[in-house]
């Protein structure tokens, strides 16, 4: 039985991961982590998320939470994730990181941490999105510079980072397949008299509205035709199930930084 702890346990994703973990015969929840001063600190996480008392108390003590955990699943915040990693760097625990919005320096710290213990770091844990990433690489290599590439992503009004981590991962995959430097070719906003679209740019546009769970469309626009590929998530459970799958996969891995492509055997 794999013992997991969830960081960001009271959030939307933490809720679903914990609820679904209770249905698993391979997993048991050993801890629930939130930042110090959080309103749910000291409460039973089962009661917090509405599934009844399960005997796991929300704690802000990362040392306490990790003491009995085989894997931490993290959907907190960039600062919260890095703070937690630093506090346990002397006794590293495998992490599944689904948090997005990290800076380049923060990503580099995650890489350093993963040299000590296996970690899965992915902006999107769904099976569908990760299959799509593989398909996008294939399409981009065939269409090349003859097709314009645009990414449009939509999420709920409460999402804090933009563009989404998934959209940025898609852009990175496309840039690599097309042999482009994303820092030079990404276009995040268009307004006013901007002139013709350049051949190399990769457009990344953001929509925030209502309770949209997550939608991503990649458009390859050629002369006389276009290819559009869309992934729509209707429930956060697809991401939660992916995170739990990643946690189970991690227990057999050596130290290193992995992503969902590794978990799903798509590489």
Protein Blocks (a to p, Z undefined) as FASTA:
>chain_A
ZZdddehklmmklmmmmmmmmmpckbccfbdcddehiakgoiafklmnonopehiacdfb
fklmmmmccbdcddfbfklmmmmmmmmmmmccddddfbghiafklmmmmmmmmmmpccdd
dfbfcfklmmmmmmmmmmmmmnmmmbccdddddddfklmbdcdfklmmmmmmmmmmnopa
fklmpcfbdedjebjadfkbccdddddehjbfbdcddddddehiacddddddfbfklmmm
mmmmmmmmmmmpccddddfklmnopZZ
